[in-house]
Amino acid sequence: MTKIFGTDGIRGKVNVEPMTIETVLKVGVAAGIHFRRGSHRHKVVIGKDTRLSGYMFESALTAGFVAAGIDPILVGPMPTPAIAMLTRSLRCDLGVMISASHNPYEDNGIKLFGPDGYKLSDQVESEITGILKSDFREKLAPPADLGKAIRLDDVQGRYIEFVKQTVTRGLSLEGLKIVLDCANGAAYRVAPAVFWELGAEVVSIGIHPDGYNINKECGSTNIEVLKSQVLIHDADVGIALDGDADRLLMVDEEGALIDGDQILGMIAKYWLKENKVRGDCVVATVMSNLALENFLNEIGLSLLRTNVGDRYVVEEMRERGLNLGGEQSGHIILSDYITTGDGIIAALQILSIIKNLNEKASDICHVFDPLPQLLKSLKVRNLKDWNSKKLQKVISEGELKLGEKGRILVRPSGTEPVVRIMVEGEDLEMINGILINIANEIK
């Protein structure tokens, strides 16, 4: 068995390895065996998004955990951060989210959380993979110790109340009109309830999942519909979640994009005034715009970069005791409240700032002017052979041209045979030329 864990759990096309019922069932067994310790009844909470294949993988995981002697608690469609929260609040030994996040319905995936509500480390994933590769039949539970599956029906209310408690007590969003795009995904029920219960006027779209339309022409991967609806309804702001609601993008009342970098910058600026930014440092990935780093430096904060993936951002935040981090793509981690990215909680922070300052989103949500940034993805035959001395020379020549006013990032994907190129700088024509040279050399 090849490596099945990527940058964010396991992910792939349905009925193609590793996302087959056989492998997913074995993942349930292996994860159950790994987290089975002590004599207590062991529990796992299992959530999913709205993909048709979610039913299939929910059944496979349930069978695997039952065979390992773990009691599955099935909660149905819920956001990924809700599963992280429930893992802790229900005192479970682990949590599982069945989702391929922002990918189309043809894909699915598995995200695993430890008993502390955090995503698993590389080491734990490696240990589970080791069990998968072994003959674990002797480690299965005897008939008397098999797990017992139950369905829990009140989880939506639990999560809604949990999210509402992350903003200042008594905060009212009355007077704010928002358009909310739930991507036909996991938050299609809970997200509209949160904002409405806090007083906002909510125009909800992407709330009619059919098993096939998750992320389809909606959500944070396609905000054109959101932009148009904000203008049509004369809304104050638009919010776009992705399929499992662990990230978001926003648009202001004029339809202009507010990406993860701007959201991070805005929260940092506001929290700094309230002395809430721990360690005077924000964590982001290598993909975040250089202008964000410059902006943070200007207001007295530093930016610490990690590899791509919100899991790595969280790990760095935990190691250094920091409470604010995220990704340009919209994963925003506010560790004072939650252990992983939460699009709804992050959106509430922005809405509370807009409400408290009584300003238009267009006036306060664009805290810096991003540098031009070009991205390109190239398919390669073998991720082991894409790099070369000649390519490194081309990259070095590009970096020399940019100096300190730009960056180049060339990296292999963690989930598919693709090399991703990012070039940013002040001169659009220059960075485009550098991008073309790098792409041609890889080809």
C-alpha positions as CSV (number, residue, x, y, z in Angstrom):
1,M,0.0,0.0,0.0
2,T,1.4,3.4,-1.0
3,K,1.2,6.5,1.1
4,I,-2.5,7.4,1.5
5,F,-2.4,10.4,3.8
6,G,-1.9,13.8,2.0
7,T,-1.7,17.3,3.3
8,D,-5.2,17.1,4.7
9,G,-6.1,13.5,5.5
10,I,-7.1,11.1,2.8
11,R,-8.7,12.3,-0.5
12,G,-9.3,11.1,-4.0
13,K,-11.9,10.1,-6.6
14,V,-14.7,7.9,-5.4
15,N,-14.2,4.1,-6.0
16,V,-10.6,4.7,-6.9
17,E,-7.8,4.0,-4.4
18,P,-7.6,5.2,-1.7
19,M,-11.3,6.2,-1.6
20,T,-12.7,2.7,-2.0
21,I,-15.0,1.0,0.5
22,E,-12.4,-1.7,1.2
23,T,-9.7,0.8,2.0
24,V,-12.0,3.2,4.0
25,L,-13.3,0.2,6.0
26,K,-9.6,-0.7,6.8
27,V,-8.9,2.9,7.8
28,G,-11.7,2.7,10.3
29,V,-10.3,-0.5,11.7
30,A,-6.7,0.8,11.8
31,A,-7.6,4.1,13.3
32,G,-9.8,2.4,15.9
33,I,-7.0,0.0,16.9
34,H,-4.6,2.9,17.2
35,F,-6.8,5.0,19.5
36,R,-8.1,2.0,21.5
37,R,-6.4,2.3,24.8
38,G,-7.6,1.6,28.3
39,S,-10.7,-0.4,29.5
40,H,-13.3,2.3,28.9
41,R,-15.9,2.2,26.1
42,H,-14.3,3.9,23.2
43,K,-16.2,6.4,21.0
44,V,-15.7,8.0,17.6
45,V,-17.9,10.8,16.2
46,I,-18.5,10.6,12.5
47,G,-19.7,13.5,10.4
48,K,-20.0,14.1,6.7
49,D,-20.8,16.7,4.0
50,T,-23.5,16.3,1.4
51,R,-21.8,14.1,-1.2
52,L,-23.8,11.1,-2.4
53,S,-20.8,8.9,-1.6
54,G,-20.9,10.0,2.0
55,Y,-23.5,7.4,2.8
56,M,-21.3,4.7,1.4
57,F,-18.2,5.8,3.3
58,E,-20.1,6.4,6.5
59,S,-21.3,2.8,6.4
60,A,-17.7,1.5,5.7
61,L,-16.2,3.5,8.5
62,T,-18.9,2.5,10.9
63,A,-18.3,-1.2,10.1
64,G,-14.5,-0.7,10.6
65,F,-14.8,1.0,13.9
66,V,-17.4,-1.5,15.2
67,A,-15.0,-4.3,14.3
68,A,-12.3,-2.5,16.2
69,G,-14.4,-2.2,19.3
70,I,-15.2,1.5,18.9
71,D,-18.7,2.9,19.4
72,P,-19.5,5.2,16.4
73,I,-21.7,8.3,17.0
74,L,-23.2,9.3,13.6
75,V,-24.2,13.0,13.3
76,G,-24.9,13.3,9.6
77,P,-24.1,16.5,7.6
78,M,-22.1,18.9,9.8
79,P,-19.2,21.3,9.2
80,T,-15.6,19.9,9.7
81,P,-15.0,22.3,12.7
82,A,-18.2,21.0,14.3
83,I,-16.7,17.5,14.3
84,A,-13.5,18.8,15.9
85,M,-15.6,20.5,18.6
86,L,-17.8,17.5,19.2
87,T,-14.9,15.2,19.5
88,R,-13.8,17.1,22.6
89,S,-17.3,17.9,24.0
90,L,-18.5,14.3,23.7
91,R,-15.2,13.0,25.2
92,C,-14.6,10.8,22.1
93,D,-11.4,9.0,21.5
94,L,-11.3,10.4,17.9
95,G,-13.4,12.2,15.3
96,V,-13.9,11.6,11.6
97,M,-15.1,14.0,8.9
98,I,-16.1,12.4,5.5
99,S,-15.4,15.2,3.1
100,A,-13.3,16.3,0.1
101,S,-13.7,20.0,1.2
102,H,-13.8,22.3,-1.8
103,N,-13.5,19.5,-4.4
104,P,-16.4,18.4,-6.7
105,Y,-18.8,15.6,-5.7
106,E,-16.9,13.0,-7.7
107,D,-14.2,13.2,-4.9
108,N,-14.4,12.4,-1.3
109,G,-12.0,12.2,1.7
110,I,-11.5,11.5,5.3
111,K,-10.2,13.9,7.9
112,L,-9.2,12.5,11.3
113,F,-9.1,14.3,14.7
114,G,-7.5,13.1,17.9
115,P,-9.3,13.3,21.3
116,D,-8.1,16.9,21.7
117,G,-9.9,18.0,18.6
118,Y,-6.8,18.6,16.6
119,K,-5.9,17.0,13.2
120,L,-3.5,14.1,13.4
121,S,0.2,14.7,13.2
122,D,2.3,13.1,10.4
123,Q,3.7,10.7,13.0
124,V,0.2,9.4,14.1
125,E,-0.9,9.2,10.4
126,S,2.3,7.1,9.8
127,E,1.4,4.8,12.7
128,I,-2.1,4.3,11.4
129,T,-0.6,3.5,7.9
130,G,1.6,1.0,9.6
131,I,-1.4,-0.8,11.1
132,L,-3.1,-0.7,7.7
133,K,-0.1,-2.5,6.1
134,S,0.0,-5.1,8.8
135,D,-2.1,-8.2,9.5
136,F,-4.4,-6.7,12.1
137,R,-6.9,-9.6,12.3
138,E,-5.7,-10.6,15.8
139,K,-6.3,-7.1,17.0
140,L,-10.0,-7.0,16.1
141,A,-12.5,-6.9,19.0
142,P,-14.0,-10.2,20.2
143,P,-17.8,-10.6,19.6
144,A,-18.7,-9.5,23.1
145,D,-16.7,-6.2,22.7
146,L,-17.9,-5.1,19.3
147,G,-18.8,-1.4,19.0
148,K,-22.4,-0.1,19.0
149,A,-23.4,2.6,16.5
150,I,-25.9,5.3,17.5
151,R,-27.2,8.4,15.8
152,L,-27.2,11.7,17.7
153,D,-29.9,14.2,16.7
154,D,-29.2,17.3,18.7
155,V,-25.7,18.2,17.3
156,Q,-26.9,21.1,15.2
157,G,-28.2,23.0,18.1
158,R,-25.0,22.2,20.1
159,Y,-22.8,23.6,17.4
160,I,-24.9,26.7,16.7
161,E,-24.8,27.7,20.4
162,F,-21.0,27.0,20.5
163,V,-20.4,29.3,17.5
164,K,-22.6,32.1,18.9
165,Q,-20.6,32.1,22.1
166,T,-17.4,33.1,20.2
167,V,-18.5,36.7,19.8
168,T,-19.1,39.3,22.5
169,R,-22.0,38.5,24.6
170,G,-25.0,40.6,23.6
171,L,-23.7,41.3,20.1
172,S,-26.5,41.9,17.6
173,L,-26.0,41.9,13.9
174,E,-29.4,43.6,13.5
175,G,-29.2,46.1,10.6
176,L,-26.7,44.0,8.6
177,K,-27.9,42.3,5.4
178,I,-25.8,39.4,4.3
179,V,-25.8,37.0,1.4
180,L,-24.6,33.6,2.6
181,D,-23.5,30.9,0.2
182,C,-23.3,27.5,1.8
183,A,-21.9,25.7,-1.3
184,N,-24.7,23.1,-1.1
185,G,-22.4,21.6,1.6
186,A,-22.2,20.6,5.2
187,A,-23.3,23.9,6.7
188,Y,-26.5,24.3,4.7
189,R,-28.6,24.1,7.8
190,V,-26.4,25.4,10.6
191,A,-24.8,28.5,9.0
192,P,-28.1,30.4,8.1
193,A,-29.4,29.7,11.6
194,V,-26.3,31.2,13.3
195,F,-26.4,34.5,11.5
196,W,-30.2,34.8,11.7
197,E,-30.3,34.1,15.4
198,L,-27.7,36.8,16.0
199,G,-30.0,39.3,14.3
200,A,-28.8,39.6,10.7
201,E,-31.0,39.6,7.6
202,V,-29.9,36.6,5.7
203,V,-30.3,35.8,2.1
204,S,-29.2,32.1,1.8
205,I,-28.0,30.4,-1.4
206,G,-26.4,27.1,-1.9
207,I,-28.7,25.4,0.6
208,H,-30.3,22.7,-1.5
209,P,-27.8,19.8,-1.7
210,D,-28.8,16.9,-3.9
211,G,-25.6,14.8,-3.5
212,Y,-24.1,16.1,-6.8
213,N,-24.1,19.9,-6.5
214,I,-21.7,20.4,-3.6
215,N,-19.3,23.3,-4.6
216,K,-20.8,23.3,-8.1
217,E,-20.7,26.9,-9.4
218,C,-21.1,28.1,-5.8
219,G,-19.2,28.4,-2.5
220,S,-15.7,29.7,-1.9
221,T,-14.3,28.2,-5.2
222,N,-16.8,30.1,-7.3
223,I,-17.9,33.4,-5.9
224,E,-19.4,35.0,-9.1
225,V,-23.0,34.1,-8.0
226,L,-22.3,35.5,-4.6
227,K,-21.1,38.7,-6.0
228,S,-24.2,39.1,-8.2
229,Q,-26.5,38.3,-5.4
230,V,-24.9,40.9,-3.1
231,L,-25.5,43.5,-5.7
232,I,-29.0,42.3,-6.5
233,H,-30.1,42.3,-2.8
234,D,-28.1,45.5,-1.9
235,A,-26.5,43.5,0.9
236,D,-23.8,44.8,3.2
237,V,-21.5,41.8,2.7
238,G,-21.4,38.4,1.2
239,I,-20.0,35.2,2.8
240,A,-19.0,32.1,0.8
241,L,-18.2,28.8,2.6
242,D,-16.7,25.7,1.0
243,G,-18.2,22.2,1.0
244,D,-17.2,21.4,4.6
245,A,-17.3,25.0,5.9
246,D,-13.8,25.0,7.3
247,R,-12.9,28.0,5.2
248,L,-14.5,31.1,3.7
249,L,-14.1,34.0,1.3
250,M,-16.1,37.2,1.5
251,V,-17.1,40.1,-0.8
252,D,-17.9,43.7,0.2
253,E,-21.1,45.6,-0.7
254,E,-19.6,46.4,-4.1
255,G,-18.8,42.8,-4.9
256,A,-15.1,43.1,-4.4
257,L,-13.3,40.0,-3.1
258,I,-12.0,39.8,0.5
259,D,-9.7,36.8,0.5
260,G,-8.1,34.9,3.4
261,D,-5.1,37.2,3.5
262,Q,-7.3,40.3,3.9
263,I,-9.4,38.6,6.6
264,L,-6.3,37.7,8.5
265,G,-5.0,41.2,8.2
266,M,-8.3,42.8,9.3
267,I,-8.6,40.5,12.4
268,A,-5.0,41.1,13.3
269,K,-5.4,44.9,13.0
270,Y,-8.6,44.9,15.2
271,W,-7.3,42.4,17.7
272,L,-4.0,44.3,18.1
273,K,-6.0,47.3,19.3
274,E,-7.6,45.1,21.9
275,N,-4.3,43.5,22.9
276,K,-5.6,40.0,21.8
277,V,-2.8,39.0,19.3
278,R,-0.7,36.5,21.3
279,G,3.0,36.6,20.7
280,D,2.7,39.6,18.4
281,C,2.8,37.1,15.5
282,V,0.5,35.8,12.9
283,V,1.0,32.4,11.1
284,A,0.3,31.9,7.4
285,T,1.6,29.7,4.7
286,V,4.1,30.3,1.9
287,M,1.2,31.2,-0.4
288,S,0.1,34.3,1.5
289,N,0.8,37.5,-0.3
290,L,4.0,39.4,0.5
291,A,1.9,42.5,1.0
292,L,0.2,40.9,4.0
293,E,3.6,40.4,5.6
294,N,4.6,44.0,4.9
295,F,1.3,45.2,6.4
296,L,1.7,43.2,9.5
297,N,5.2,44.5,9.9
298,E,4.0,48.1,9.6
299,I,1.5,47.7,12.5
300,G,4.1,45.9,14.7
301,L,3.3,42.3,14.1
302,S,5.5,39.6,12.4
303,L,4.4,36.9,10.0
304,L,5.6,33.3,10.3
305,R,5.2,31.1,7.2
306,T,4.6,27.4,7.1
307,N,4.1,24.8,4.4
308,V,0.8,24.8,2.6
309,G,-2.0,23.2,4.6
310,D,-4.0,24.5,7.6
311,R,-2.7,21.6,9.6
312,Y,0.8,23.0,9.5
313,V,-0.5,26.4,10.4
314,V,-2.2,25.0,13.5
315,E,0.9,22.9,14.5
316,E,3.1,26.1,14.4
317,M,0.5,28.1,16.3
318,R,0.3,25.4,19.0
319,E,4.1,25.1,19.3
320,R,4.5,28.8,19.8
321,G,1.4,29.6,21.8
322,L,-0.2,31.8,19.1
323,N,-3.9,32.4,18.5
324,L,-4.2,33.8,14.9
325,G,-3.3,32.1,11.7
326,G,-4.7,31.0,8.3
327,E,-4.4,30.6,4.6
328,Q,-5.0,32.8,1.6
329,S,-7.6,30.3,0.5
330,G,-9.8,31.1,3.5
331,H,-8.8,28.8,6.3
332,I,-8.8,31.1,9.3
333,I,-7.7,29.5,12.6
334,L,-8.8,31.4,15.8
335,S,-7.4,29.0,18.4
336,D,-9.0,30.9,21.3
337,Y,-12.2,29.3,20.1
338,I,-11.6,26.3,17.9
339,T,-8.9,23.8,17.0
340,T,-9.1,24.1,13.3
341,G,-10.3,26.4,10.5
342,D,-13.9,27.5,10.9
343,G,-15.5,29.6,8.2
344,I,-18.6,30.6,10.3
345,I,-16.6,31.7,13.3
346,A,-14.2,33.7,11.2
347,A,-17.1,35.3,9.4
348,L,-18.6,36.3,12.7
349,Q,-15.4,38.0,13.7
350,I,-15.5,40.1,10.6
351,L,-19.2,40.9,10.9
352,S,-18.7,42.0,14.5
353,I,-15.9,44.3,13.5
354,I,-18.1,45.8,10.7
355,K,-20.9,46.2,13.2
356,N,-18.8,47.7,16.0
357,L,-17.0,50.2,13.7
358,N,-20.3,51.0,11.9
359,E,-18.4,51.2,8.6
360,K,-18.9,49.8,5.1
361,A,-17.1,46.6,4.3
362,S,-15.4,48.2,1.4
363,D,-13.9,50.9,3.7
364,I,-12.4,48.6,6.3
365,C,-12.0,45.0,4.9
366,H,-9.3,45.8,2.4
367,V,-6.4,46.6,4.7
368,F,-3.6,46.4,2.2
369,D,-3.1,46.3,-1.6
370,P,-1.9,42.8,-2.6
371,L,1.1,42.5,-4.9
372,P,0.4,40.9,-8.3
373,Q,0.6,37.1,-7.9
374,L,0.4,34.6,-10.7
375,L,-0.3,30.9,-10.2
376,K,0.1,27.9,-12.5
377,S,-0.3,24.1,-12.0
378,L,1.4,21.6,-14.3
379,K,0.7,17.9,-14.5
380,V,3.8,15.8,-14.3
381,R,4.4,12.1,-15.0
382,N,6.4,11.5,-11.8
383,L,6.6,13.8,-8.8
384,K,10.1,12.4,-8.1
385,D,11.6,13.5,-11.4
386,W,10.2,17.0,-12.0
387,N,13.1,18.9,-10.4
388,S,16.5,19.5,-12.0
389,K,19.7,21.6,-11.6
390,K,18.6,23.5,-14.8
391,L,15.2,24.3,-13.2
392,Q,16.9,25.6,-10.0
393,K,19.1,27.9,-12.2
394,V,16.0,29.3,-13.9
395,I,14.3,29.9,-10.5
396,S,17.5,31.5,-9.1
397,E,17.6,33.9,-12.2
398,G,14.0,34.8,-11.5
399,E,14.7,35.5,-7.8
400,L,17.6,37.7,-8.8
401,K,15.4,39.8,-11.0
402,L,12.7,40.2,-8.2
403,G,15.2,41.0,-5.4
404,E,13.4,41.6,-2.1
405,K,10.3,42.9,-3.9
406,G,8.9,39.5,-4.9
407,R,8.9,35.8,-4.3
408,I,9.0,32.5,-6.3
409,L,7.5,29.3,-5.0
410,V,7.7,26.0,-6.9
411,R,6.3,23.0,-5.0
412,P,4.8,19.5,-5.7
413,S,1.1,19.0,-4.7
414,G,0.5,16.8,-1.7
415,T,-2.5,15.2,-3.2
416,E,-2.0,14.8,-7.0
417,P,0.7,14.5,-9.6
418,V,0.9,18.3,-10.1
419,V,3.7,20.9,-9.6
420,R,2.4,24.3,-8.5
421,I,4.2,27.5,-9.5
422,M,3.7,30.9,-7.7
423,V,5.4,34.1,-8.7
424,E,4.6,37.5,-7.2
425,G,6.1,40.9,-7.5
426,E,5.5,44.6,-8.3
427,D,5.9,44.3,-12.1
428,L,3.2,42.1,-13.7
429,E,5.0,41.7,-17.0
430,M,8.2,40.6,-15.2
431,I,6.6,38.0,-13.1
432,N,4.6,36.7,-16.0
433,G,7.9,36.2,-17.9
434,I,9.5,34.4,-15.0
435,L,6.4,32.2,-14.6
436,I,6.6,31.2,-18.3
437,N,10.3,30.4,-18.1
438,I,9.8,28.1,-15.0
439,A,6.8,26.4,-16.6
440,N,8.6,25.8,-19.9
441,E,11.6,24.2,-18.0
442,I,9.3,21.9,-16.0
443,K,7.5,20.9,-19.2
